[in-house]
């Protein structure tokens, strides 16, 4: 072990890492149910906030919302899942402040807590002001928080903290290239998600030309993300010397990008059908059902998978950066 590698070592704190992982896991169903809220236009199913029809949110009768109207079920479930993420964020900040040796990471966890509070306030503003603009902002900042949570879980892991244990075999510039590629995927995916949010919240007030600009920009960024993912997959495949903790999420990221493309095609079909229906008998008979079960699941899955891509791209970027830093210090 070299002296330069020792500088990366710090005490691993299991409780902080576990809470960060739990927070990250909790955010994904929160985003999924939030997507259902938008799909079913259920944002105002509960007209007050932070309570629910005058009740304390946690005391609201379970039979009323669990077996009541579906829009009430998804909206109240979204609030409860948001509260769960908030509790994990509080626990994470407290544990980090008490046990974490890295002062910058303690403040990072405080920032995570402030971010979840801000996200909750955006959701509350959407209800109290009944503004779709706040709903769109709320939907765009949720994936960013998901990425922050994933970054927190990565930076609190044993692999990250005990830098001398990282596989630091020389792999040339591969880790650096993956870091930049995954960073570009992160930026392009988020831009695509923002454009998708515009399409999800489009109203009759938007002109046909503006709508087409959103659609074409969304498709263009999808092509960019796909090309970057293919390039990243090729680099990862032809380099057999990548650290395992970098190689595995890289493969997952590439695979999920292809899944997202398939879901995007499905989303277009269930929303707008296809211009060449006469070439396919099934498409010619297909009837678009507004808020139908499978239609809603496909659209929501497309939205949630976009957030998952952003989160995975964050993990790959951070891990590749860490591996390159440790490797450079040891050489």
N, C-alpha and C positions, 0 to 999 in steps of 0.2 A: 504494500500500500504506500503510495507516494504522499509526500507532505501536502502537495497541491490537492490531492483527493480528500484528505482529512478535512480541509476547510469547508467542504460541503456537508459534513456530518452535523446533525443536531438530534436531539432526543425525539423519537417518534412518539406521538400521543394517540393511542388507540381510540379513546373516547371522542376526541375531536374528529378523527377520520370517520368513525362510525356515524356520527351525527351528520357529517357532511354528505356521506353516502345516502343516508336515510332522507336527507333534504332533497338530494338530486332525484332519488327514486320517487319521492312524493310529488315533485313538480310535474312529471310527465302525465300522470292521470289528471292532474289539475289542468294542464293545457288541453288534454283531450276533451274533458267535460266542458271546458271553456269554449272549445270549438263547437260542441253540440249546442251550447247556449246561442252562439251566433247562427249556426245552421237552422235552428228552430226559431230564431228571433225571439228568444226567451229572456232577453236582458232585463225586461221590465215585468217579469212574472212576479217578482216581489218588489213592490213600489217604495219600500222604505229601506234605510240602511243606517247603522250597522245591524239593527234588529230585523226581525222577520214578522211582518204584520203586527207590530207592537210587542212581540215576544223577544226575550233574549234569544239570540241565534241558536244557542246550544240547548235551550229549554223548549224550543218549538216542538209541538207534539209530532213524534215520528210517524204516526199513522196518517197525519194530515199531508205531509210532503212526500212520504214514501209511496203511498197508495193514492195520492191525489193526481191532479193534472200533470202531464209529462213535462210541460215547460216549468212548472214549479219544482218538480223533482230535479231537473238538471241545474236550475239556477241555485236552489238551496244547497245541492250537493257541491256545486262549484265554490260556494262560500265556505262550506265546511272543509273542503280540501285546501282552500286558501288559508284557513285558520290553522290546519295541520302543518302546512309549510311554515307558517309564522311561528308556531310553537317549536318546531325543529330549529328555526333560525335563532330564536331566543336561547335555546339550549346550547346551540353551537357557539354563540357569542359568549355565553357564560363559561362554557368549558374552555374555550380558547383563552379567555382572559385569565382563567385560573391556572391552567396547565401548560399552555403553549409557550415555548421559549422564544420563538421568533416574534419580536415586537411588531414588525410590519404585518405579520399574518394575524395577530390579534386585532389590529385595526381593520384589516381586510374583512374579518368576520363581523366586526361592528358595521362595516359598510354593507355586508350582506343583509344584516338585520334592517338597516335603514332602507335598503332597496325593496325588501318585501313589504315594509310599511308603506312605501311610496306606491308600490303596485296595488296594494289594497285600497289606498286612498283614491287611485285612479278609477278602480272599480266602483267605489262608493260615489265618486263624482258622476260617473256615467248614470247611476240610478237617480241620485238626487236632482241632477240637472236634466235628466232624460235627453242626453246628447249622444248621437251616434259617433261624433268625433272622438269623444272620450272612450267609447267602446273600441274604436279602431286603434287608438293609442295604447289602450290596455292590452289589446291583442298583439301589438307590435313589441311591447316591452316585456311581455311574458317570456318569449323565447330568449331574450337577452338575460333574464334572470336565470333561466334554465342553464344557459351557457356559463354564467357566473357560478352557479351551484356545482356544475361539472368541473370547472376549474378549481374550485375549493376542494372538492373530493380528490382531485389529482394532486394538488399541492400539499395536502395533508397526509398522503399515503406514505407507507414505509419506503416504497420505491423512490419517491421524490426526496424524502427527508434524508435517508441514508444514502447519499449520493455515491459513496465509494462502492456500494454493492451493485451499482448499475453496470450493465454489460457495456464496457467502453472499448470493445474491439474496434479497430480502425475500419470505418466504412466509407472513407473518403468524404465527399460532400453530400452523401445521400440523405443524412438526417437533416442537414440544412435545407436541401431542396424540398424535402417533405414538409418541413416547417413552413416554408413560404407557400407551397402549393395548398396545404390545408388552410393556411391563413387566407389565401385568395378564395378558396371554397367557402370559408366562413363568411367573408364579406359579400361574395356574390349571392350566396344562399339567403343571407339576411335581406339584401336588396330585393331579391325575388319574393321573399315572404312579405315585405312591405307592399310591393306591388299587388301581391295576392290579397292582402288585407284591403287594398283599395277596391279590388274586384268583389270581395266578399261583402263589402258594405256599400256597394254602388246603389244609387237611387235613380229615380226617373229624371232627376234634375241634371244628371251628367249627360253631356252631349254624346252622340254616336261617335264622333271623331275622337273625343277624349277617351271613351271606352276602348276603342281600337288601339290607341296609343298604349294604354295599360296592358292590353292583351299581348300586343306584339313585344313590348318591353319584357313582360313576364316570360314569354317564350324564348326571347333572346338570352336572358339570364339563365334560363333552364338549360339551353344549349351550352353556355359557358361553363356552368357547374358540371354538366355531364362530361365535357371535354377535359376539364381539370381533373375530374375523378378518374377518367380513363388513364390520363398521364400519370397520376399518382399511383394507380394500380400497377402500371407498367414499371415504374421506378421501384416500387416495393417488391414486385415479383422478381425482377432481375438482380436485386441485391439480397443475397442470402445472409448478410451480416447485420441486419437491423436488430436492435434489442427487441425482445419479445413484447415488451410493454408498448412499443411503438408499432410493431408489425401487426399485431392483432387488431387494434382499433382502426388501423389503416384499411385492412381488409373489410371490416364491418362498414366503414364509411363508404367505400366504393360500392359494396353490395346494396346498401340502403339508398344510395343515389339512384341506382338502377330501379329499385323498388319504387322510389318516388316518381320516376319518369312514367312507370306503368300506372301508378295511381293518378298522375296528372292526366294521362290519356283517358282513364276511366272517369275522372271528374269532368272533363270536357264532354264526354259522351252523355253522362247523366244530366248535365246542365244544358247543353246545346245540340246534342246529337252530332252527326257528321255530315258534311256536304255531299258525300258520295254514298248515301244510303242505298241507292239503286244497285250498288255492287254487292250488297250483302242482304240476304233475305231477313236475317234476324234484326238487323238495324232498321230495315224498312218497317218492321212490325213493332219496333220498340217505341213505347210511349213514355215521354218524360213525366214523371210523377213528382210534383213539388213536395219536398219534405217526406218522400217515401223512405222506407227503412233502409234499403240497400243504397239508395241514392245518398241519403244523409251520412251513412257509415263511410262510403267511399270518399265523399267530400271532406268529412272530418278527419279521416285517416290521412288524406293528402296534406291537410294543414298540420296535423300533429307530427307527421314524418318529416316535414320541413323543419320543425323545431328540433327534432332528433338529429337531423343532419348538422344543424348549427352547433348543437351540444357536442356531438362526436368530433366535428372539425376542431372545436376548442380543445378537446382532450388530446387529439393528435398533435395539434400545434404546440401545446404546452409540453407534452412528453418529448417530442422531437427536439424542442428547444433545450429542455433539461439534459437530454442525452448528449446533444452536441456540446453543451457547456461543460459537462463533466468530462467528456472525451477530450476536449481541447485543453482542459486544465491538467489532465493526466499525461498528455503527450509532451 
